[in-house]
């Protein structure tokens, strides 16, 4: 039985890694609607498989995760502001 080529195969041949929404959520420690919002905003590229399921650019997800790591959580900033008063 011969294997058929899929969009995922084309993406892999192009040297780009695309991951599922769940994997992207795990990397960014966020919920799925946030991943979709990042894709709508253009921060993360998205491709659709023939069945319509989205796959998100691993490079973009890692870039967003790195940028988010540079930002302090709101709670820490608020605690520092109270302590400074």
Secondary structure, DSSP 8 states (H G I E B T S, - for coil): ------HHHHHHHTT--EE-HHHHHHHHT--HHHHHHHHHHTSS-EEE-TTS-EEEEHHHHHHHHHHHHTS--HHHHHHHHHHH-
